Amino acid sequence: MAFDACMLSAVLREINDSAAGGRVDKIWQPERDETVFAIRSAGRDLRLLIDSGSSTPRMNLSGMKPENPAAPPMFCMLLRKHFSGARFLRAFQPTFDRVACLVFECRDEMGFKTEKTLVAEIMGKYSNLIVAEGGDPDDLKIIGVLKPIDFSASRIRQLMPGMKYVLPPSQDKLDPTAADAETFNRAAREADPSSAAEKFITGMFSGIAKSTAREIAYRASGDPSVTLGGCGNRLRDEFLALFRDLREGNFSPTVVFDGDGKPVEYSFTDLTQYGPDAKKERFDTVGAMIDAFYGRRAEKERLRRRAADILRILSNAEARIEKKKALQQEELLNCENGETYKLWGDLITANMYALRRGMTSASLPNWYGHGEAVEVPLSERMTPAQNAQAYYKKYTKSKTAKIHLTDQLERDGRELEYVRSVLDMLSRAKTEAELSEIRAELFESGYASKMKNYVPPKKRAPMIAKYETSDGRQVLCGKNNVANDHLTMKQAGRSDMWLHVKDYPGSHVVMEMFPGEEEPPSDALYEAALIAAHNSKLADSHTVPVDYTLVKNVKKPSGAKPGFVIYRTNRTVYVDPDPERVEKMAR
């Protein structure tokens, strides 16, 4: 579902109910398009998140805690200048569109009270955030803009400091919150009764997403694709009932999931159009619902932006090594002709008396077999002896190449495995500190030439995640390859249990063993295996094999890449990844 005006209305009601009268404590800008206001209201600490990006635009009271960058951007400094310590007064929609005005009581340069407005335009790729002087939407003077728009970008509407704020152009549609039965009936009479009810609603009324219109049509007829004429007055009644609930704050925040447990739809009201068997989850607040829907997606998008340089280096390296291996394997296949070259050289030498210069081929008996004739190509420019020597040289060359190619393929295979292990670690990194460690690891592994102006940070203790099993055992998990090496080769005790997902990239996991134990309890082993599966490339799979053995059986070959080890006398346990259970074990 798009973040439409209906959803924004529900969000603003929740913000007014929870944050009105609160003081702005802190302001962060974790990403270029993401802003967080910490508001202290009625003894509670609230976080107002505003995402003005094109991929996940939204606004809500959020429980998420995005990492604060070390150096605040200029727009964040502007927000802090005008809103730090300000009192939040109210939030409203100037028109029923995806534009929200958040009005604060601030202090000017002379210390006098004044009102300033933060305008959030949640409009997909046109989303923006504007700081303006005043509290009346018809009389706002722009102080600052997250994404300035001048005449070169748009001739219709400009957003620059010093200009008067003008709302986005209207769509010349009816306001659904002000519509009554007569207004709806009049609009329906003027419309084509054979048109889809969903298209009638979205085409006639402003601020309504297609999914909301489909829900109204489904409630009116049991068919989301029903025509306007097939609904009768039921469509009007359901339409008015939905917006009555929206005005009165009767919300039922709901997220619908697909068969793999991924969120596919969300709404401030119950979603019945997916049928009674749909997997749904209801939330206590609209903000919690939006967090649940966007949380993982927004996290991945944030990581993609921050780790773009690492991802580019690793992706290029992976493609380069795969191409190189393909060429080497093709050359290795050609080396299999070496024995044929040797045979041809031997047959020419044995039959030298029957050959002469100028021949292009000869049919010679193969005394290595059963005397059958073998057709041997010859160069007419060479003597028989020179032809034989040429084939012996090809044989020697192919034999040497086979040794070198086999060795090179093995080295390239290890490098490809390493690159893929870093890609796996990168896919699970969540903080800037984790990304910094991955950059440092790549720098030490010889990828520094591809990192422009990179300065390695001062060395510090590697990041080790901590968990605890139900029987009180500590379980440690490396967050990158350097941390894996440190955990397995330095930190872990020789009698501790070591776990790793079988044959795939993943974290090293070490589980504490109590004194005198030779075997861990099955429950504790299963929980540690869940942690290993969760922190691996197979986290989204089913029935994941996890190898386990004592730490003393794990060795690191000399000169091996970070994170690469070999182990023996291992056994395997199979688990089904359970993210919620793993999260509960985190410490």
C-alpha positions as CSV (number, residue, x, y, z in Angstrom):
1,M,0.0,0.0,0.0
2,A,1.2,3.5,-0.8
3,F,1.5,5.9,2.2
4,D,-1.6,7.8,1.1
5,A,-3.5,10.7,2.7
6,C,-5.7,8.3,4.7
7,M,-2.6,6.7,6.4
8,L,-1.1,10.1,7.0
9,S,-4.3,11.3,8.7
10,A,-4.2,8.3,11.0
11,V,-0.5,9.0,11.8
12,L,-1.1,12.7,12.5
13,R,-4.0,11.8,14.9
14,E,-1.6,9.4,16.8
15,I,1.1,12.1,16.9
16,N,-1.3,14.7,18.3
17,D,-2.7,12.3,20.9
18,S,0.8,11.3,22.1
19,A,3.1,14.2,21.5
20,A,1.1,17.4,21.8
21,G,2.7,19.7,24.4
22,G,6.0,17.7,24.4
23,R,9.5,19.2,24.1
24,V,12.0,18.4,21.4
25,D,14.9,16.8,23.2
26,K,17.2,15.7,20.3
27,I,17.2,15.8,16.6
28,W,19.1,13.3,14.3
29,Q,19.6,12.8,10.6
30,P,20.8,9.2,10.2
31,E,20.5,9.4,6.5
32,R,20.2,12.2,3.9
33,D,16.5,11.6,3.6
34,E,15.7,10.4,7.1
35,T,15.1,12.7,10.1
36,V,14.3,11.7,13.7
37,F,12.9,14.0,16.4
38,A,13.1,12.8,20.0
39,I,10.2,14.4,21.9
40,R,9.7,14.2,25.6
41,S,5.9,14.2,26.4
42,A,4.0,13.3,29.5
43,G,7.0,11.4,30.9
44,R,7.5,9.3,27.8
45,D,10.3,9.4,25.2
46,L,8.8,9.4,21.7
47,R,10.6,9.3,18.4
48,L,9.1,11.0,15.4
49,L,10.6,9.5,12.2
50,I,10.2,11.3,8.9
51,D,11.6,9.5,5.8
52,S,11.7,11.8,2.7
53,G,13.3,9.3,0.4
54,S,11.8,7.9,-2.7
55,S,12.0,4.2,-1.7
56,T,10.3,4.1,1.7
57,P,8.7,7.6,2.2
58,R,6.7,7.7,5.5
59,M,6.2,9.4,8.8
60,N,5.3,7.8,12.1
61,L,6.0,7.6,15.9
62,S,8.7,4.9,15.7
63,G,10.3,2.5,18.1
64,M,13.3,2.0,15.8
65,K,16.6,3.4,16.9
66,P,18.7,4.3,13.8
67,E,22.4,4.9,14.3
68,N,23.4,8.5,14.7
69,P,26.2,9.6,12.3
70,A,29.4,11.0,13.9
71,A,29.1,14.3,12.0
72,P,25.6,15.8,11.6
73,P,24.6,17.0,8.1
74,M,24.0,20.7,7.4
75,F,20.2,20.3,7.3
76,C,20.3,18.5,10.7
77,M,22.2,21.5,12.1
78,L,19.4,23.8,10.7
79,L,16.8,21.7,12.4
80,R,18.6,21.8,15.7
81,K,19.0,25.5,15.4
82,H,15.3,26.1,15.0
83,F,13.6,23.3,16.9
84,S,15.9,22.1,19.7
85,G,14.0,22.7,23.0
86,A,10.8,23.7,21.0
87,R,7.4,22.6,22.2
88,F,5.3,20.6,19.8
89,L,1.8,22.2,19.4
90,R,-0.1,20.4,16.7
91,A,0.0,18.4,13.4
92,F,-2.5,18.6,10.6
93,Q,-3.1,18.2,6.9
94,P,-3.7,21.6,5.1
95,T,-5.7,19.6,2.5
96,F,-6.5,16.0,2.2
97,D,-3.2,15.1,0.6
98,R,0.1,13.7,1.6
99,V,1.3,16.9,3.1
100,A,1.7,17.3,6.9
101,C,2.3,20.5,8.8
102,L,3.9,20.1,12.3
103,V,3.8,23.3,14.2
104,F,6.2,24.1,17.1
105,E,6.5,26.9,19.6
106,C,10.1,28.1,19.4
107,R,12.2,31.1,20.5
108,D,13.5,33.6,18.0
109,E,16.9,35.3,18.2
110,M,15.6,37.8,20.7
111,G,14.1,35.1,23.0
112,F,10.5,35.8,22.1
113,K,8.1,33.0,21.4
114,T,7.2,32.3,17.8
115,E,5.7,29.5,15.8
116,K,7.6,27.6,13.2
117,T,6.4,24.8,11.0
118,L,8.0,21.7,9.7
119,V,6.2,20.7,6.4
120,A,6.6,17.0,5.4
121,E,5.6,16.2,1.9
122,I,5.4,12.4,1.7
123,M,5.0,12.0,-2.1
124,G,7.2,9.2,-3.3
125,K,10.1,10.5,-5.4
126,Y,8.8,14.1,-4.8
127,S,9.0,13.8,-1.0
128,N,10.6,16.7,0.8
129,L,11.0,18.4,4.2
130,I,10.7,22.2,4.6
131,V,11.4,24.4,7.6
132,A,9.2,27.5,7.5
133,E,8.5,30.6,9.7
134,G,4.9,30.8,11.0
135,G,2.1,28.5,11.9
136,D,-0.5,29.3,9.2
137,P,-0.2,27.1,6.1
138,D,-1.4,30.0,4.0
139,D,1.4,32.3,5.3
140,L,4.6,30.4,5.6
141,K,8.0,31.7,4.7
142,I,10.6,29.1,3.9
143,I,13.7,29.0,6.0
144,G,15.3,25.8,4.7
145,V,14.6,22.9,2.4
146,L,16.0,19.4,2.5
147,K,15.8,19.2,-1.4
148,P,15.8,22.7,-2.8
149,I,13.9,23.1,-6.1
150,D,14.7,26.1,-8.3
151,F,13.5,27.3,-11.7
152,S,15.9,24.9,-13.5
153,A,14.2,21.9,-11.7
154,S,10.6,23.0,-12.0
155,R,8.8,25.9,-13.6
156,I,5.5,25.1,-11.8
157,R,6.6,25.2,-8.1
158,Q,9.9,26.3,-6.5
159,L,11.0,25.6,-2.9
160,M,13.9,27.9,-1.9
161,P,14.8,29.7,1.3
162,G,13.2,33.1,1.5
163,M,10.3,32.2,-0.7
164,K,6.7,31.8,0.4
165,Y,5.6,28.2,0.8
166,V,3.0,27.1,-1.7
167,L,1.2,23.8,-1.4
168,P,1.6,21.2,-4.2
169,P,-0.9,21.7,-7.1
170,S,-4.3,20.3,-6.2
171,Q,-5.8,17.4,-8.2
172,D,-9.3,19.0,-8.5
173,K,-10.9,16.0,-6.7
174,L,-13.4,15.9,-3.9
175,D,-12.3,15.8,-0.3
176,P,-13.5,12.4,1.0
177,T,-13.4,13.5,4.7
178,A,-16.0,16.2,3.9
179,A,-18.2,14.1,1.6
180,D,-21.7,13.1,2.8
181,A,-24.3,10.7,1.3
182,E,-25.6,13.3,-1.2
183,T,-22.1,14.3,-2.4
184,F,-21.3,10.6,-3.0
185,N,-24.6,9.9,-4.7
186,R,-24.2,12.9,-7.0
187,A,-20.7,11.8,-8.0
188,A,-21.9,8.2,-8.6
189,R,-24.8,9.4,-10.8
190,E,-22.4,11.3,-13.1
191,A,-20.0,8.3,-13.4
192,D,-20.2,5.3,-15.8
193,P,-21.9,2.4,-13.9
194,S,-19.8,-0.1,-15.8
195,S,-16.6,1.3,-14.6
196,A,-14.7,-0.4,-11.7
197,A,-15.7,0.8,-8.3
198,E,-12.1,1.1,-7.3
199,K,-11.3,3.4,-10.2
200,F,-14.4,5.5,-9.4
201,I,-13.2,6.1,-5.9
202,T,-9.6,6.9,-6.7
203,G,-10.6,9.1,-9.7
204,M,-13.3,11.1,-7.9
205,F,-11.8,11.6,-4.4
206,S,-8.4,12.8,-3.4
207,G,-5.7,11.2,-1.3
208,I,-7.0,7.6,-1.6
209,A,-4.6,4.8,-2.6
210,K,-5.8,1.9,-4.8
211,S,-5.6,-0.6,-2.0
212,T,-7.9,1.5,0.2
213,A,-10.4,1.8,-2.7
214,R,-10.2,-2.0,-3.3
215,E,-10.9,-2.6,0.4
216,I,-14.0,-0.4,0.3
217,A,-15.2,-2.2,-2.9
218,Y,-14.6,-5.6,-1.3
219,R,-16.6,-4.7,1.8
220,A,-19.5,-3.5,-0.3
221,S,-19.7,-6.5,-2.6
222,G,-17.2,-9.3,-1.6
223,D,-15.4,-8.6,-4.9
224,P,-12.6,-6.0,-5.1
225,S,-13.0,-5.7,-8.9
226,V,-16.8,-5.1,-8.8
227,T,-18.3,-2.4,-11.0
228,L,-19.9,0.8,-9.7
229,G,-23.3,-0.4,-10.9
230,G,-22.9,-3.8,-9.1
231,C,-22.5,-2.2,-5.7
232,G,-25.6,-0.1,-5.3
233,N,-25.8,2.0,-2.1
234,R,-23.6,-0.4,-0.3
235,L,-20.5,1.2,-1.8
236,R,-21.5,4.6,-0.4
237,D,-22.3,3.2,3.0
238,E,-18.9,1.5,3.3
239,F,-17.1,4.6,2.0
240,L,-18.7,6.8,4.6
241,A,-18.2,4.3,7.3
242,L,-14.4,4.1,6.6
243,F,-14.0,7.8,6.7
244,R,-16.1,8.1,9.8
245,D,-13.7,5.7,11.5
246,L,-10.8,7.8,10.2
247,R,-12.2,11.0,11.6
248,E,-13.1,9.4,15.0
249,G,-9.8,7.5,15.3
250,N,-11.3,4.0,15.2
251,F,-8.2,2.3,13.9
252,S,-7.3,-1.4,13.5
253,P,-3.7,-1.3,12.2
254,T,-3.1,-4.4,10.2
255,V,-0.2,-6.0,8.2
256,V,-0.8,-8.8,5.7
257,F,2.0,-11.3,5.1
258,D,2.6,-13.7,2.2
259,G,3.4,-17.4,2.5
260,D,7.1,-16.7,3.2
261,G,6.2,-14.3,6.1
262,K,7.1,-11.2,4.1
263,P,4.8,-8.1,4.6
264,V,2.9,-7.3,1.4
265,E,0.2,-4.8,2.6
266,Y,-0.7,-2.6,5.5
267,S,-3.5,-0.3,6.5
268,F,-5.0,1.7,9.4
269,T,-8.1,-0.5,9.1
270,D,-8.7,-4.2,8.9
271,L,-7.8,-5.7,5.5
272,T,-10.6,-8.1,4.6
273,Q,-10.0,-8.2,0.8
274,Y,-7.4,-11.0,1.2
275,G,-9.9,-13.4,2.6
276,P,-10.4,-15.2,5.9
277,D,-7.3,-17.4,5.5
278,A,-4.8,-14.6,5.0
279,K,-1.9,-14.3,7.4
280,K,-2.5,-11.0,9.2
281,E,-1.1,-9.3,12.3
282,R,-2.8,-6.5,14.2
283,F,-0.9,-3.8,16.1
284,D,-1.8,-1.6,19.0
285,T,-0.6,1.6,17.3
286,V,-0.3,2.9,13.7
287,G,3.4,3.7,14.3
288,A,4.2,0.1,15.4
289,M,2.5,-1.2,12.3
290,I,4.5,1.1,10.0
291,D,7.7,0.0,11.7
292,A,6.8,-3.7,11.2
293,F,6.1,-3.1,7.5
294,Y,9.0,-0.8,6.6
295,G,11.6,-1.8,9.2
296,R,13.5,-4.5,7.4
297,R,13.0,-2.9,4.0
298,A,14.2,0.5,5.3
299,E,17.2,-1.1,7.0
300,K,18.2,-2.8,3.8
301,E,17.9,0.4,1.8
302,R,19.9,2.3,4.4
303,L,22.6,-0.4,4.3
304,R,22.6,-0.3,0.5
305,R,23.4,3.5,0.5
306,R,26.1,3.3,3.2
307,A,27.8,0.2,1.8
308,A,27.6,1.1,-1.9
309,D,31.4,1.4,-2.2
310,I,32.0,-2.0,-0.5
311,L,29.3,-3.7,-2.6
312,R,30.7,-2.3,-5.8
313,I,34.2,-3.6,-5.0
314,L,33.0,-7.0,-3.9
315,S,30.6,-7.4,-6.9
316,N,33.3,-6.5,-9.3
317,A,35.7,-8.8,-7.7
318,E,33.2,-11.7,-7.7
319,A,32.5,-11.1,-11.4
320,R,36.2,-10.9,-12.3
321,I,37.1,-14.1,-10.4
322,E,34.2,-16.0,-11.9
323,K,35.2,-14.9,-15.4
324,K,38.8,-15.8,-14.7
325,K,37.9,-19.3,-13.4
326,A,35.8,-20.0,-16.5
327,L,38.7,-19.2,-18.8
328,Q,41.1,-21.3,-16.7
329,Q,38.7,-24.2,-16.7
330,E,38.5,-24.0,-20.5
331,E,42.3,-24.0,-20.8
332,L,42.5,-26.9,-18.4
333,L,40.2,-28.9,-20.7
334,N,42.6,-28.1,-23.6
335,C,45.4,-29.5,-21.5
336,E,43.8,-32.9,-21.7
337,N,45.1,-33.0,-25.3
338,G,48.6,-33.3,-23.9
339,E,48.7,-37.1,-23.9
340,T,47.5,-37.1,-27.5
341,Y,50.4,-34.8,-28.5
342,K,52.9,-37.2,-26.8
343,L,51.3,-40.1,-28.7
344,W,51.6,-38.3,-32.0
345,G,55.3,-37.5,-31.3
346,D,56.1,-41.1,-30.4
347,L,54.3,-42.4,-33.5
348,I,56.2,-40.0,-35.8
349,T,59.5,-40.9,-34.1
350,A,58.8,-44.7,-34.5
351,N,57.8,-44.2,-38.2
352,M,60.4,-41.6,-39.2
353,Y,61.7,-43.8,-42.1
354,A,58.3,-43.8,-43.7
355,L,57.7,-40.0,-43.6
356,R,59.1,-37.1,-45.6
357,R,59.0,-33.3,-45.6
358,G,55.9,-31.8,-47.3
359,M,53.4,-34.3,-46.0
360,T,50.3,-32.8,-44.3
361,S,49.2,-35.9,-42.5
362,A,50.0,-39.6,-42.1
363,S,48.1,-42.7,-41.0
364,L,50.5,-44.5,-38.6
365,P,50.0,-47.8,-36.6
366,N,49.4,-47.3,-32.9
367,W,51.7,-49.9,-31.2
368,Y,50.5,-48.7,-27.8
369,G,47.1,-50.1,-28.6
370,H,46.2,-53.0,-30.9
371,G,48.0,-51.7,-34.0
372,E,45.1,-49.7,-35.3
373,A,45.9,-46.8,-37.6
374,V,46.0,-43.2,-36.1
375,E,45.7,-40.2,-38.4
376,V,48.5,-37.7,-37.3
377,P,48.5,-34.1,-38.6
378,L,51.8,-32.9,-40.0
379,S,53.2,-29.5,-40.9
380,E,54.4,-29.6,-44.5
381,R,57.1,-26.9,-43.7
382,M,58.8,-29.2,-41.1
383,T,60.8,-32.3,-41.3
384,P,59.4,-35.4,-39.6
385,A,61.8,-34.9,-36.7
386,Q,60.7,-31.3,-36.3
387,N,57.1,-32.3,-36.3
388,A,57.8,-34.8,-33.5
389,Q,59.7,-32.2,-31.5
390,A,56.8,-29.7,-31.9
391,Y,54.4,-32.2,-30.5
392,Y,56.7,-33.0,-27.6
393,K,56.9,-29.3,-26.8
394,K,53.1,-29.0,-26.8
395,Y,52.9,-32.0,-24.5
396,T,55.4,-30.5,-22.0
397,K,53.7,-27.1,-22.2
398,S,50.2,-28.6,-21.5
399,K,51.6,-30.7,-18.6
400,T,53.2,-27.7,-17.0
401,A,50.1,-25.5,-17.7
402,K,47.9,-28.2,-16.1
403,I,49.8,-28.0,-12.9
404,H,49.8,-24.2,-12.8
405,L,46.1,-24.0,-13.8
406,T,45.0,-26.5,-11.1
407,D,46.9,-24.5,-8.5
408,Q,45.5,-21.2,-9.8
409,L,42.0,-22.5,-9.8
410,E,42.4,-23.6,-6.2
411,R,43.7,-20.1,-5.2
412,D,40.9,-18.4,-7.2
413,G,38.3,-20.7,-5.6
414,R,39.5,-19.7,-2.1
415,E,39.4,-16.0,-3.1
416,L,35.9,-16.3,-4.5
417,E,34.8,-18.1,-1.3
418,Y,36.3,-15.2,0.7
419,V,34.6,-12.5,-1.4
420,R,31.3,-14.3,-1.0
421,S,31.8,-14.6,2.8
422,V,32.3,-10.8,3.0
423,L,29.2,-10.3,0.9
424,D,27.3,-12.4,3.3
425,M,28.7,-10.5,6.3
426,L,27.8,-7.2,4.5
427,S,24.2,-8.4,3.9
428,R,23.8,-8.8,7.7
429,A,25.7,-5.6,8.8
430,K,23.4,-3.1,10.6
431,T,25.6,-0.3,11.9
432,E,28.2,2.0,10.6
433,A,30.7,0.4,13.0
434,E,30.2,-3.0,11.4
435,L,30.6,-1.5,7.9
436,S,33.8,0.2,9.1
437,E,35.2,-3.2,10.3
438,I,34.4,-4.7,6.9
439,R,36.2,-1.8,5.1
440,A,39.2,-2.3,7.3
441,E,39.2,-6.0,6.6
442,L,39.1,-5.4,2.8
443,F,41.9,-2.9,3.2
444,E,44.1,-5.4,5.0
445,S,43.2,-8.0,2.4
446,G,44.6,-6.0,-0.5
447,Y,41.5,-4.1,-1.8
448,A,42.8,-0.7,-0.7
449,S,43.6,0.4,-4.2
450,K,39.9,0.3,-5.1
451,M,38.9,2.4,-2.0
452,K,39.5,6.1,-2.9
453,N,40.9,8.2,-0.1
454,Y,40.4,5.4,2.4
455,V,42.2,5.8,5.7
456,P,42.2,2.7,7.9
457,P,40.8,3.3,11.4
458,K,42.8,2.6,14.6
459,K,42.6,-1.0,15.5
460,R,40.1,-1.9,18.2
461,A,38.6,-5.1,19.6
462,P,36.6,-7.0,16.9
463,M,32.8,-6.9,17.1
464,I,31.5,-10.1,18.8
465,A,27.7,-10.6,19.2
466,K,26.7,-12.3,22.5
467,Y,23.8,-14.7,23.1
468,E,22.7,-16.9,26.0
469,T,21.1,-20.3,25.8
470,S,18.2,-21.3,28.0
471,D,20.5,-23.2,30.4
472,G,22.7,-20.1,30.9
473,R,25.6,-20.8,28.5
474,Q,27.3,-17.9,26.7
475,V,27.3,-18.1,22.9
476,L,29.6,-15.8,20.9
477,C,29.2,-15.0,17.2
478,G,31.7,-13.1,14.9
479,K,30.2,-10.2,12.9
480,N,32.9,-10.3,10.2
481,N,35.8,-12.4,9.1
482,V,38.4,-10.6,11.2
483,A,36.1,-11.1,14.2
484,N,35.6,-14.8,13.2
485,D,39.4,-15.3,13.3
486,H,39.8,-13.5,16.6
487,L,36.9,-15.5,18.2
488,T,38.0,-18.9,17.0
489,M,41.8,-18.6,17.2
490,K,42.3,-16.3,20.2
491,Q,39.2,-15.8,22.4
492,A,37.6,-19.3,22.5
493,G,38.7,-22.0,24.9
494,R,40.0,-25.2,23.3
495,S,37.2,-27.3,25.0
496,D,34.4,-24.9,23.8
497,M,32.1,-26.0,21.0
498,W,32.5,-24.4,17.6
499,L,29.7,-24.2,15.1
500,H,29.4,-23.1,11.4
501,V,26.8,-23.6,8.7
502,K,27.8,-26.4,6.4
503,D,29.5,-25.5,3.0
504,Y,28.1,-21.9,3.0
505,P,29.4,-18.5,4.1
506,G,28.5,-17.6,7.7
507,S,29.7,-16.5,11.1
508,H,31.8,-18.5,13.4
509,V,29.9,-19.4,16.6
510,V,31.4,-20.6,19.8
511,M,29.3,-22.0,22.7
512,E,30.6,-22.2,26.2
513,M,31.1,-25.8,27.6
514,F,30.9,-26.3,31.3
515,P,33.8,-28.0,33.2
516,G,33.8,-31.8,32.8
517,E,31.4,-31.9,29.9
518,E,32.3,-34.0,26.8
519,E,29.0,-33.4,25.0
520,P,26.7,-30.4,25.3
521,P,22.9,-30.9,26.1
522,S,20.9,-31.3,23.0
523,D,18.7,-28.2,23.7
524,A,21.8,-26.0,24.1
525,L,23.4,-27.4,21.0
526,Y,20.2,-26.8,19.0
527,E,20.0,-23.2,20.2
528,A,23.6,-22.5,19.3
529,A,23.0,-24.1,15.9
530,L,20.0,-21.7,15.4
531,I,22.4,-18.8,16.1
532,A,24.8,-20.1,13.5
533,A,22.1,-20.7,10.9
534,H,20.6,-17.2,11.6
535,N,24.0,-15.6,11.0
536,S,24.7,-17.2,7.7
537,K,23.7,-17.1,4.0
538,L,21.1,-19.7,4.7
539,A,19.2,-17.6,7.2
540,D,16.1,-17.6,5.0
541,S,16.2,-21.3,4.2
542,H,14.6,-24.4,5.7
543,T,16.4,-27.4,7.4
544,V,19.9,-25.8,7.5
545,P,22.9,-28.2,8.2
546,V,25.2,-26.8,10.9
547,D,28.6,-28.5,11.6
548,Y,29.9,-28.6,15.1
549,T,33.1,-29.7,16.7
550,L,35.4,-28.7,19.6
551,V,37.5,-25.5,19.1
552,K,40.7,-27.6,19.3
553,N,39.8,-29.4,16.1
554,V,39.6,-26.1,14.1
555,K,42.8,-25.0,12.4
556,K,43.7,-22.0,10.2
557,P,46.0,-22.7,7.3
558,S,49.1,-20.5,7.0
559,G,48.5,-17.5,4.8
560,A,44.7,-18.1,4.5
561,K,42.3,-15.3,4.0
562,P,40.5,-13.9,7.1
563,G,37.7,-16.2,8.3
564,F,39.0,-19.3,6.5
565,V,39.6,-22.4,8.6
566,I,39.6,-26.1,8.3
567,Y,38.2,-28.6,10.8
568,R,37.9,-32.3,11.4
569,T,36.0,-34.9,13.5
570,N,32.8,-32.8,13.2
571,R,29.2,-33.8,13.3
572,T,26.1,-32.1,11.8
573,V,22.8,-31.0,13.3
574,Y,19.9,-29.8,11.2
575,V,17.8,-26.8,12.3
576,D,15.0,-24.6,10.9
577,P,16.0,-20.9,11.3
578,D,13.9,-19.1,13.9
579,P,14.8,-15.3,14.0
580,E,12.4,-14.6,16.9
581,R,14.0,-17.2,19.1
582,V,17.5,-16.0,18.2
583,E,16.6,-12.4,19.0
584,K,15.3,-13.5,22.5
585,M,18.7,-15.1,23.2
586,A,20.7,-11.9,22.2
587,R,22.4,-10.1,25.0
